Amino acid sequence: MNEKRLDRRIPIGMSLSISDLYKDGVDAIVDLESSIQITDISSRGIGFISKCVLPIGYYFIADIEVSSELPQIITDVRIVRSNAIDKENIHYGAEFVSVSPSVKKMLEKYEQNYK
């Protein structure tokens, strides 16, 4: 896979559930109930796998707890790319939209300390 992110990806294994997707405050897909598996994180976004086809450019709210050292991150995430892995799974790239500067700095520090 070609590296698209400007920051280093840190492997992470956690599951989330997406219930609503939205775009431009007008278009929305509600009651989706799709589980996703986050595969990696950086200070700018996440990579994740889903069995559900999710549209590029749509947003969802993510509630992420990377580690006990970092605070819980609740932020809007915008889906920016997708790549089929196999017949059932799609890998997505998504960027954080509304991460505070302090959380971004903590994620950057977490990246630097990751071995």
C-alpha positions in Angstrom: 0.0 0.0 0.0 1.3 3.4 -0.9 1.8 5.7 2.1 -0.7 8.5 1.9 -0.4 10.0 5.3 1.9 12.7 6.3 2.4 11.2 9.7 3.6 7.8 10.8 0.9 5.2 11.2 0.8 3.4 14.5 -0.8 -0.1 14.5 -3.8 -0.3 16.8 -6.5 -2.9 17.2 -9.9 -1.7 18.3 -13.5 -1.9 17.2 -16.0 0.9 16.8 -19.6 1.0 15.6 -20.8 3.6 13.1 -24.5 4.3 13.3 -24.8 7.5 11.2 -22.9 9.0 8.3 -23.4 12.6 7.2 -22.2 15.1 4.6 -22.6 18.8 4.4 -25.2 18.8 7.1 -27.9 17.8 4.5 -27.2 14.3 3.3 -27.2 11.6 5.9 -27.3 7.8 6.2 -28.8 6.9 9.5 -29.2 3.7 11.5 -26.3 2.1 9.6 -25.0 0.0 12.6 -21.8 -1.0 10.9 -18.9 -2.3 12.9 -15.4 -1.2 11.9 -12.0 -2.5 13.0 -9.4 0.4 13.4 -6.1 -0.9 12.0 -3.9 2.2 12.6 -3.8 5.8 13.9 -1.8 8.9 13.4 -2.1 12.4 14.6 -4.1 13.2 11.4 -6.5 10.2 11.1 -7.2 6.5 11.2 -7.2 3.5 8.9 -10.0 1.0 9.4 -11.7 -2.1 7.9 -15.4 -2.6 7.3 -17.6 -5.1 5.5 -20.0 -2.2 4.7 -19.5 0.0 1.7 -19.1 3.6 3.0 -19.2 6.6 0.7 -16.0 8.7 0.3 -16.4 12.3 1.6 -18.9 11.3 4.3 -18.3 11.9 8.0 -19.0 10.0 11.2 -18.3 10.7 14.9 -15.5 8.4 16.3 -15.0 7.7 20.0 -11.4 6.4 20.3 -9.4 5.4 23.3 -5.9 4.7 22.1 -4.3 3.9 25.4 -4.6 4.5 29.1 -2.0 7.4 28.8 -4.1 9.3 26.3 -7.5 10.9 26.9 -10.5 9.6 25.0 -10.8 11.2 21.6 -14.2 12.1 20.4 -14.1 13.7 16.9 -15.6 13.9 13.5 -13.8 11.8 11.0 -14.1 12.2 7.2 -13.6 9.1 4.9 -11.0 10.0 2.3 -10.2 6.8 0.5 -11.1 3.1 0.2 -9.5 0.0 -1.2 -11.1 -3.5 -1.4 -9.1 -6.1 0.5 -11.2 -9.1 -0.6 -14.8 -9.8 -1.5 -16.0 -9.0 2.0 -13.7 -6.4 3.5 -12.8 -2.8 2.5 -9.9 -0.8 4.0 -10.6 2.9 4.5 -8.5 5.9 5.3 -10.1 8.7 7.2 -8.9 12.1 8.5 -9.7 13.8 11.8 -11.7 16.9 11.2 -12.1 18.5 14.6 -9.2 17.3 16.9 -8.1 20.0 19.3 -4.5 21.1 19.2 -3.8 19.6 22.6 -5.1 16.1 21.5 -3.1 16.4 18.2 0.0 17.2 20.2 -0.6 14.2 22.5 -1.0 11.9 19.4 2.2 13.2 17.9 4.0 12.5 21.2 2.4 9.0 21.2 3.7 8.5 17.6 7.3 9.5 18.6 7.3 7.2 21.7 5.9 4.2 19.7 8.5 1.5 19.1 
